[in-house]
Amino acid sequence: MTQFTVIERSRKGTGFDYWLGSEDEAGELPFQNQVRLEVSGIRKADDNRIRARVKQKIEQTNPSDGEFPAYVIIVEFSRPLSFIVEK
């Protein structure tokens, strides 16, 4: 859904799950245009619980805020629905 791909799992305690980056093209550094990714799933939830989870995960990424943007993706599996937020 974006031009990014998973580069590696982030260190524990960073507030997000994965580093995303561009495919390594000729002369391009693999970590150029890095993006943080936090992913979470919910088995079954109403819209209020999903919005609360989105808010929780956005706040969870705050300690690593700085130079790189973040994507938060919440997947609700019973319907199924995905919510993608760019921070």
Buried (B, 14 or more C-beta within 10 A) or exposed (E): EEEBEEBEEBEEEBBBBBBBBBEEEEEEEBBEBBBBBBBBEBEEBEEEEBEEBBEEBBEBBEEBEEEBBBBBBBBBEEEEEEBEBEB
